[in-house]
Amino acid sequence: MPVPGVRKTVQSRMLIYVQEIGWKVVTRAESETRRGFASGDASSENRARNATPYFA
């Protein structure tokens, strides 16, 4: 029997919990836009280089 991964055991449950307490789950694209990722580069590491870790 396969062992459940982190997504199944932790992330999915956390997403349910945060929605129950009133947080809004945002898409990756929206998150990157709100954090100020650079556009056009194929690498997410390069796009995030000068981005803030917080939403603007």
mmCIF file of the N, C-alpha and C atoms, coordinates in Angstrom:
data_MODEL
# 
_entry.id   MODEL 
# 
loop_
_atom_site.group_PDB 
_atom_site.id 
_atom_site.type_symbol 
_atom_site.label_atom_id 
_atom_site.label_alt_id 
_atom_site.label_comp_id 
_atom_site.label_asym_id 
_atom_site.label_entity_id 
_atom_site.label_seq_id 
_atom_site.pdbx_PDB_ins_code 
_atom_site.Cartn_x 
_atom_site.Cartn_y 
_atom_site.Cartn_z 
_atom_site.occupancy 
_atom_site.B_iso_or_equiv 
_atom_site.pdbx_formal_charge 
_atom_site.auth_seq_id 
_atom_site.auth_comp_id 
_atom_site.auth_asym_id 
_atom_site.auth_atom_id 
_atom_site.pdbx_PDB_model_num 
ATOM 1   N N  . MET A 1 1  ? 0.853   -1.189 0.000   1.00 0.00 ? 1  MET A N  1 
ATOM 2   C CA . MET A 1 1  ? 0.000   0.000  0.000   1.00 0.00 ? 1  MET A CA 1 
ATOM 3   C C  . MET A 1 1  ? 0.894   1.246  0.000   1.00 0.00 ? 1  MET A C  1 
ATOM 4   N N  . PRO A 1 2  ? 0.639   2.215  -0.889  1.00 0.00 ? 2  PRO A N  1 
ATOM 5   C CA . PRO A 1 2  ? 1.467   3.416  -0.946  1.00 0.00 ? 2  PRO A CA 1 
ATOM 6   C C  . PRO A 1 2  ? 1.292   4.288  0.297   1.00 0.00 ? 2  PRO A C  1 
ATOM 7   N N  . VAL A 1 3  ? 2.364   4.929  0.675   1.00 0.00 ? 3  VAL A N  1 
ATOM 8   C CA . VAL A 1 3  ? 2.341   5.844  1.816   1.00 0.00 ? 3  VAL A CA 1 
ATOM 9   C C  . VAL A 1 3  ? 1.818   7.199  1.340   1.00 0.00 ? 3  VAL A C  1 
ATOM 10  N N  . PRO A 1 4  ? 0.843   7.793  2.053   1.00 0.00 ? 4  PRO A N  1 
ATOM 11  C CA . PRO A 1 4  ? 0.332   9.112  1.653   1.00 0.00 ? 4  PRO A CA 1 
ATOM 12  C C  . PRO A 1 4  ? 1.436   10.161 1.715   1.00 0.00 ? 4  PRO A C  1 
ATOM 13  N N  . GLY A 1 5  ? 1.406   11.084 0.777   1.00 0.00 ? 5  GLY A N  1 
ATOM 14  C CA . GLY A 1 5  ? 2.392   12.152 0.738   1.00 0.00 ? 5  GLY A CA 1 
ATOM 15  C C  . GLY A 1 5  ? 1.973   13.341 1.594   1.00 0.00 ? 5  GLY A C  1 
ATOM 16  N N  . VAL A 1 6  ? 2.826   14.352 1.611   1.00 0.00 ? 6  VAL A N  1 
ATOM 17  C CA . VAL A 1 6  ? 2.575   15.556 2.408   1.00 0.00 ? 6  VAL A CA 1 
ATOM 18  C C  . VAL A 1 6  ? 1.287   16.246 1.969   1.00 0.00 ? 6  VAL A C  1 
ATOM 19  N N  . ARG A 1 7  ? 1.043   16.291 0.668   1.00 0.00 ? 7  ARG A N  1 
ATOM 20  C CA . ARG A 1 7  ? -0.161  16.962 0.157   1.00 0.00 ? 7  ARG A CA 1 
ATOM 21  C C  . ARG A 1 7  ? -1.415  16.355 0.771   1.00 0.00 ? 7  ARG A C  1 
ATOM 22  N N  . LYS A 1 8  ? -1.482  15.043 0.799   1.00 0.00 ? 8  LYS A N  1 
ATOM 23  C CA . LYS A 1 8  ? -2.666  14.356 1.319   1.00 0.00 ? 8  LYS A CA 1 
ATOM 24  C C  . LYS A 1 8  ? -2.773  14.482 2.832   1.00 0.00 ? 8  LYS A C  1 
ATOM 25  N N  . THR A 1 9  ? -1.668  14.314 3.539   1.00 0.00 ? 9  THR A N  1 
ATOM 26  C CA . THR A 1 9  ? -1.731  14.249 4.997   1.00 0.00 ? 9  THR A CA 1 
ATOM 27  C C  . THR A 1 9  ? -1.738  15.610 5.676   1.00 0.00 ? 9  THR A C  1 
ATOM 28  N N  . VAL A 1 10 ? -1.125  16.619 5.056   1.00 0.00 ? 10 VAL A N  1 
ATOM 29  C CA . VAL A 1 10 ? -1.000  17.914 5.732   1.00 0.00 ? 10 VAL A CA 1 
ATOM 30  C C  . VAL A 1 10 ? -1.682  19.038 4.956   1.00 0.00 ? 10 VAL A C  1 
ATOM 31  N N  . GLN A 1 11 ? -1.258  19.256 3.727   1.00 0.00 ? 11 GLN A N  1 
ATOM 32  C CA . GLN A 1 11 ? -1.713  20.428 2.992   1.00 0.00 ? 11 GLN A CA 1 
ATOM 33  C C  . GLN A 1 11 ? -3.222  20.459 2.770   1.00 0.00 ? 11 GLN A C  1 
ATOM 34  N N  . SER A 1 12 ? -3.791  19.357 2.388   1.00 0.00 ? 12 SER A N  1 
ATOM 35  C CA . SER A 1 12 ? -5.235  19.337 2.138   1.00 0.00 ? 12 SER A CA 1 
ATOM 36  C C  . SER A 1 12 ? -6.023  19.667 3.405   1.00 0.00 ? 12 SER A C  1 
ATOM 37  N N  . ARG A 1 13 ? -5.608  19.112 4.515   1.00 0.00 ? 13 ARG A N  1 
ATOM 38  C CA . ARG A 1 13 ? -6.298  19.393 5.787   1.00 0.00 ? 13 ARG A CA 1 
ATOM 39  C C  . ARG A 1 13 ? -6.109  20.840 6.219   1.00 0.00 ? 13 ARG A C  1 
ATOM 40  N N  . MET A 1 14 ? -4.910  21.382 5.992   1.00 0.00 ? 14 MET A N  1 
ATOM 41  C CA . MET A 1 14 ? -4.668  22.785 6.349   1.00 0.00 ? 14 MET A CA 1 
ATOM 42  C C  . MET A 1 14 ? -5.534  23.716 5.509   1.00 0.00 ? 14 MET A C  1 
ATOM 43  N N  . LEU A 1 15 ? -5.671  23.422 4.220   1.00 0.00 ? 15 LEU A N  1 
ATOM 44  C CA . LEU A 1 15 ? -6.501  24.267 3.357   1.00 0.00 ? 15 LEU A CA 1 
ATOM 45  C C  . LEU A 1 15 ? -7.951  24.267 3.815   1.00 0.00 ? 15 LEU A C  1 
ATOM 46  N N  . ILE A 1 16 ? -8.450  23.128 4.236   1.00 0.00 ? 16 ILE A N  1 
ATOM 47  C CA . ILE A 1 16 ? -9.819  23.053 4.757   1.00 0.00 ? 16 ILE A CA 1 
ATOM 48  C C  . ILE A 1 16 ? -9.937  23.883 6.039   1.00 0.00 ? 16 ILE A C  1 
ATOM 49  N N  . TYR A 1 17 ? -8.977  23.723 6.933   1.00 0.00 ? 17 TYR A N  1 
ATOM 50  C CA . TYR A 1 17 ? -9.015  24.438 8.206   1.00 0.00 ? 17 TYR A CA 1 
ATOM 51  C C  . TYR A 1 17 ? -8.964  25.953 8.016   1.00 0.00 ? 17 TYR A C  1 
ATOM 52  N N  . VAL A 1 18 ? -8.039  26.438 7.182   1.00 0.00 ? 18 VAL A N  1 
ATOM 53  C CA . VAL A 1 18 ? -7.918  27.886 7.037   1.00 0.00 ? 18 VAL A CA 1 
ATOM 54  C C  . VAL A 1 18 ? -9.165  28.496 6.400   1.00 0.00 ? 18 VAL A C  1 
ATOM 55  N N  . GLN A 1 19 ? -9.833  27.757 5.524   1.00 0.00 ? 19 GLN A N  1 
ATOM 56  C CA . GLN A 1 19 ? -11.088 28.261 4.963   1.00 0.00 ? 19 GLN A CA 1 
ATOM 57  C C  . GLN A 1 19 ? -12.181 28.302 6.028   1.00 0.00 ? 19 GLN A C  1 
ATOM 58  N N  . GLU A 1 20 ? -12.170 27.325 6.930   1.00 0.00 ? 20 GLU A N  1 
ATOM 59  C CA . GLU A 1 20 ? -13.165 27.305 8.006   1.00 0.00 ? 20 GLU A CA 1 
ATOM 60  C C  . GLU A 1 20 ? -13.010 28.490 8.952   1.00 0.00 ? 20 GLU A C  1 
ATOM 61  N N  . ILE A 1 21 ? -11.787 28.983 9.140   1.00 0.00 ? 21 ILE A N  1 
ATOM 62  C CA . ILE A 1 21 ? -11.576 30.114 10.051  1.00 0.00 ? 21 ILE A CA 1 
ATOM 63  C C  . ILE A 1 21 ? -11.627 31.462 9.328   1.00 0.00 ? 21 ILE A C  1 
ATOM 64  N N  . GLY A 1 22 ? -11.973 31.432 8.023   1.00 0.00 ? 22 GLY A N  1 
ATOM 65  C CA . GLY A 1 22 ? -12.219 32.670 7.307   1.00 0.00 ? 22 GLY A CA 1 
ATOM 66  C C  . GLY A 1 22 ? -11.104 33.158 6.404   1.00 0.00 ? 22 GLY A C  1 
ATOM 67  N N  . TRP A 1 23 ? -10.024 32.422 6.275   1.00 0.00 ? 23 TRP A N  1 
ATOM 68  C CA . TRP A 1 23 ? -8.963  32.827 5.360   1.00 0.00 ? 23 TRP A CA 1 
ATOM 69  C C  . TRP A 1 23 ? -9.371  32.498 3.936   1.00 0.00 ? 23 TRP A C  1 
ATOM 70  N N  . LYS A 1 24 ? -8.825  33.248 2.986   1.00 0.00 ? 24 LYS A N  1 
ATOM 71  C CA . LYS A 1 24 ? -9.095  33.008 1.576   1.00 0.00 ? 24 LYS A CA 1 
ATOM 72  C C  . LYS A 1 24 ? -7.885  32.308 0.958   1.00 0.00 ? 24 LYS A C  1 
ATOM 73  N N  . VAL A 1 25 ? -8.116  31.188 0.332   1.00 0.00 ? 25 VAL A N  1 
ATOM 74  C CA . VAL A 1 25 ? -7.055  30.493 -0.377  1.00 0.00 ? 25 VAL A CA 1 
ATOM 75  C C  . VAL A 1 25 ? -6.931  31.128 -1.755  1.00 0.00 ? 25 VAL A C  1 
ATOM 76  N N  . VAL A 1 26 ? -5.722  31.555 -2.130  1.00 0.00 ? 26 VAL A N  1 
ATOM 77  C CA . VAL A 1 26 ? -5.501  32.199 -3.421  1.00 0.00 ? 26 VAL A CA 1 
ATOM 78  C C  . VAL A 1 26 ? -4.714  31.259 -4.338  1.00 0.00 ? 26 VAL A C  1 
ATOM 79  N N  . THR A 1 27 ? -4.859  31.481 -5.619  1.00 0.00 ? 27 THR A N  1 
ATOM 80  C CA . THR A 1 27 ? -4.124  30.670 -6.584  1.00 0.00 ? 27 THR A CA 1 
ATOM 81  C C  . THR A 1 27 ? -2.652  31.056 -6.567  1.00 0.00 ? 27 THR A C  1 
ATOM 82  N N  . ARG A 1 28 ? -1.826  30.184 -7.108  1.00 0.00 ? 28 ARG A N  1 
ATOM 83  C CA . ARG A 1 28 ? -0.398  30.484 -7.195  1.00 0.00 ? 28 ARG A CA 1 
ATOM 84  C C  . ARG A 1 28 ? -0.166  31.745 -8.026  1.00 0.00 ? 28 ARG A C  1 
ATOM 85  N N  . ALA A 1 29 ? -0.891  31.863 -9.130  1.00 0.00 ? 29 ALA A N  1 
ATOM 86  C CA . ALA A 1 29 ? -0.740  33.040 -9.998  1.00 0.00 ? 29 ALA A CA 1 
ATOM 87  C C  . ALA A 1 29 ? -1.077  34.326 -9.249  1.00 0.00 ? 29 ALA A C  1 
ATOM 88  N N  . GLU A 1 30 ? -2.183  34.321 -8.507  1.00 0.00 ? 30 GLU A N  1 
ATOM 89  C CA . GLU A 1 30 ? -2.569  35.505 -7.740  1.00 0.00 ? 30 GLU A CA 1 
ATOM 90  C C  . GLU A 1 30 ? -1.538  35.817 -6.662  1.00 0.00 ? 30 GLU A C  1 
ATOM 91  N N  . SER A 1 31 ? -1.038  34.785 -6.013  1.00 0.00 ? 31 SER A N  1 
ATOM 92  C CA . SER A 1 31 ? -0.023  34.966 -4.987  1.00 0.00 ? 31 SER A CA 1 
ATOM 93  C C  . SER A 1 31 ? 1.232   35.610 -5.569  1.00 0.00 ? 31 SER A C  1 
ATOM 94  N N  . GLU A 1 32 ? 1.679   35.107 -6.709  1.00 0.00 ? 32 GLU A N  1 
ATOM 95  C CA . GLU A 1 32 ? 2.878   35.659 -7.336  1.00 0.00 ? 32 GLU A CA 1 
ATOM 96  C C  . GLU A 1 32 ? 2.674   37.108 -7.756  1.00 0.00 ? 32 GLU A C  1 
ATOM 97  N N  . THR A 1 33 ? 1.491   37.427 -8.265  1.00 0.00 ? 33 THR A N  1 
ATOM 98  C CA . THR A 1 33 ? 1.187   38.800 -8.652  1.00 0.00 ? 33 THR A CA 1 
ATOM 99  C C  . THR A 1 33 ? 1.199   39.716 -7.438  1.00 0.00 ? 33 THR A C  1 
ATOM 100 N N  . ARG A 1 34 ? 0.547   39.302 -6.369  1.00 0.00 ? 34 ARG A N  1 
ATOM 101 C CA . ARG A 1 34 ? 0.451   40.125 -5.161  1.00 0.00 ? 34 ARG A CA 1 
ATOM 102 C C  . ARG A 1 34 ? 1.797   40.294 -4.459  1.00 0.00 ? 34 ARG A C  1 
ATOM 103 N N  . ARG A 1 35 ? 2.697   39.339 -4.649  1.00 0.00 ? 35 ARG A N  1 
ATOM 104 C CA . ARG A 1 35 ? 4.025   39.428 -4.040  1.00 0.00 ? 35 ARG A CA 1 
ATOM 105 C C  . ARG A 1 35 ? 5.022   40.154 -4.925  1.00 0.00 ? 35 ARG A C  1 
ATOM 106 N N  . GLY A 1 36 ? 4.653   40.470 -6.154  1.00 0.00 ? 36 GLY A N  1 
ATOM 107 C CA . GLY A 1 36 ? 5.513   41.242 -7.039  1.00 0.00 ? 36 GLY A CA 1 
ATOM 108 C C  . GLY A 1 36 ? 6.556   40.428 -7.785  1.00 0.00 ? 36 GLY A C  1 
ATOM 109 N N  . PHE A 1 37 ? 6.215   39.200 -8.149  1.00 0.00 ? 37 PHE A N  1 
ATOM 110 C CA . PHE A 1 37 ? 7.138   38.399 -8.944  1.00 0.00 ? 37 PHE A CA 1 
ATOM 111 C C  . PHE A 1 37 ? 7.368   39.075 -10.290 1.00 0.00 ? 37 PHE A C  1 
ATOM 112 N N  . ALA A 1 38 ? 8.583   38.963 -10.815 1.00 0.00 ? 38 ALA A N  1 
ATOM 113 C CA . ALA A 1 38 ? 8.883   39.474 -12.149 1.00 0.00 ? 38 ALA A CA 1 
ATOM 114 C C  . ALA A 1 38 ? 8.168   38.599 -13.170 1.00 0.00 ? 38 ALA A C  1 
ATOM 115 N N  . SER A 1 39 ? 7.834   39.166 -14.303 1.00 0.00 ? 39 SER A N  1 
ATOM 116 C CA . SER A 1 39 ? 7.160   38.370 -15.333 1.00 0.00 ? 39 SER A CA 1 
ATOM 117 C C  . SER A 1 39 ? 8.146   38.006 -16.437 1.00 0.00 ? 39 SER A C  1 
ATOM 118 N N  . GLY A 1 40 ? 7.821   36.950 -17.162 1.00 0.00 ? 40 GLY A N  1 
ATOM 119 C CA . GLY A 1 40 ? 8.589   36.611 -18.342 1.00 0.00 ? 40 GLY A CA 1 
ATOM 120 C C  . GLY A 1 40 ? 9.676   35.571 -18.166 1.00 0.00 ? 40 GLY A C  1 
ATOM 121 N N  . ASP A 1 41 ? 10.196  35.376 -16.977 1.00 0.00 ? 41 ASP A N  1 
ATOM 122 C CA . ASP A 1 41 ? 11.261  34.391 -16.790 1.00 0.00 ? 41 ASP A CA 1 
ATOM 123 C C  . ASP A 1 41 ? 10.643  33.023 -16.551 1.00 0.00 ? 41 ASP A C  1 
ATOM 124 N N  . ALA A 1 42 ? 11.226  32.005 -17.146 1.00 0.00 ? 42 ALA A N  1 
ATOM 125 C CA . ALA A 1 42 ? 10.676  30.657 -17.013 1.00 0.00 ? 42 ALA A CA 1 
ATOM 126 C C  . ALA A 1 42 ? 10.883  30.078 -15.617 1.00 0.00 ? 42 ALA A C  1 
ATOM 127 N N  . SER A 1 43 ? 11.911  30.511 -14.922 1.00 0.00 ? 43 SER A N  1 
ATOM 128 C CA . SER A 1 43 ? 12.234  29.961 -13.611 1.00 0.00 ? 43 SER A CA 1 
ATOM 129 C C  . SER A 1 43 ? 11.523  30.739 -12.505 1.00 0.00 ? 43 SER A C  1 
ATOM 130 N N  . SER A 1 44 ? 10.749  30.036 -11.667 1.00 0.00 ? 44 SER A N  1 
ATOM 131 C CA . SER A 1 44 ? 10.077  30.719 -10.561 1.00 0.00 ? 44 SER A CA 1 
ATOM 132 C C  . SER A 1 44 ? 11.100  31.270 -9.564  1.00 0.00 ? 44 SER A C  1 
ATOM 133 N N  . GLU A 1 45 ? 12.252  30.621 -9.464  1.00 0.00 ? 45 GLU A N  1 
ATOM 134 C CA . GLU A 1 45 ? 13.307  31.121 -8.573  1.00 0.00 ? 45 GLU A CA 1 
ATOM 135 C C  . GLU A 1 45 ? 13.787  32.500 -9.032  1.00 0.00 ? 45 GLU A C  1 
ATOM 136 N N  . ASN A 1 46 ? 13.990  32.665 -10.331 1.00 0.00 ? 46 ASN A N  1 
ATOM 137 C CA . ASN A 1 46 ? 14.426  33.964 -10.850 1.00 0.00 ? 46 ASN A CA 1 
ATOM 138 C C  . ASN A 1 46 ? 13.325  35.014 -10.738 1.00 0.00 ? 46 ASN A C  1 
ATOM 139 N N  . ARG A 1 47 ? 12.071  34.620 -10.985 1.00 0.00 ? 47 ARG A N  1 
ATOM 140 C CA . ARG A 1 47 ? 10.963  35.578 -10.873 1.00 0.00 ? 47 ARG A CA 1 
ATOM 141 C C  . ARG A 1 47 ? 10.797  36.063 -9.436  1.00 0.00 ? 47 ARG A C  1 
ATOM 142 N N  . ALA A 1 48 ? 11.115  35.211 -8.473  1.00 0.00 ? 48 ALA A N  1 
ATOM 143 C CA . ALA A 1 48 ? 10.925  35.555 -7.061  1.00 0.00 ? 48 ALA A CA 1 
ATOM 144 C C  . ALA A 1 48 ? 12.111  36.293 -6.455  1.00 0.00 ? 48 ALA A C  1 
ATOM 145 N N  . ARG A 1 49 ? 13.190  36.408 -7.193  1.00 0.00 ? 49 ARG A N  1 
ATOM 146 C CA . ARG A 1 49 ? 14.431  36.955 -6.650  1.00 0.00 ? 49 ARG A CA 1 
ATOM 147 C C  . ARG A 1 49 ? 14.243  38.278 -5.911  1.00 0.00 ? 49 ARG A C  1 
ATOM 148 N N  . ASN A 1 50 ? 13.481  39.195 -6.456  1.00 0.00 ? 50 ASN A N  1 
ATOM 149 C CA . ASN A 1 50 ? 13.293  40.512 -5.816  1.00 0.00 ? 50 ASN A CA 1 
ATOM 150 C C  . ASN A 1 50 ? 11.888  40.712 -5.264  1.00 0.00 ? 50 ASN A C  1 
ATOM 151 N N  . ALA A 1 51 ? 11.136  39.628 -5.158  1.00 0.00 ? 51 ALA A N  1 
ATOM 152 C CA . ALA A 1 51 ? 9.764   39.714 -4.660  1.00 0.00 ? 51 ALA A CA 1 
ATOM 153 C C  . ALA A 1 51 ? 9.746   39.742 -3.137  1.00 0.00 ? 51 ALA A C  1 
ATOM 154 N N  . THR A 1 52 ? 8.669   40.240 -2.599  1.00 0.00 ? 52 THR A N  1 
ATOM 155 C CA . THR A 1 52 ? 8.480   40.253 -1.154  1.00 0.00 ? 52 THR A CA 1 
ATOM 156 C C  . THR A 1 52 ? 7.843   38.940 -0.703  1.00 0.00 ? 52 THR A C  1 
ATOM 157 N N  . PRO A 1 53 ? 8.157   38.481 0.508   1.00 0.00 ? 53 PRO A N  1 
ATOM 158 C CA . PRO A 1 53 ? 7.499   37.267 0.996   1.00 0.00 ? 53 PRO A CA 1 
ATOM 159 C C  . PRO A 1 53 ? 6.061   37.529 1.454   1.00 0.00 ? 53 PRO A C  1 
ATOM 160 N N  . TYR A 1 54 ? 5.650   38.791 1.456   1.00 0.00 ? 54 TYR A N  1 
ATOM 161 C CA . TYR A 1 54 ? 4.332   39.172 1.947   1.00 0.00 ? 54 TYR A CA 1 
ATOM 162 C C  . TYR A 1 54 ? 3.470   39.710 0.823   1.00 0.00 ? 54 TYR A C  1 
ATOM 163 N N  . PHE A 1 55 ? 2.153   39.597 0.973   1.00 0.00 ? 55 PHE A N  1 
ATOM 164 C CA . PHE A 1 55 ? 1.223   40.163 0.004   1.00 0.00 ? 55 PHE A CA 1 
ATOM 165 C C  . PHE A 1 55 ? 1.227   41.673 0.111   1.00 0.00 ? 55 PHE A C  1 
ATOM 166 N N  . ALA A 1 56 ? 1.100   42.326 -1.025  1.00 0.00 ? 56 ALA A N  1 
ATOM 167 C CA . ALA A 1 56 ? 1.007   43.789 -1.047  1.00 0.00 ? 56 ALA A CA 1 
ATOM 168 C C  . ALA A 1 56 ? -0.440  44.184 -1.110  1.00 0.00 ? 56 ALA A C  1 
# 
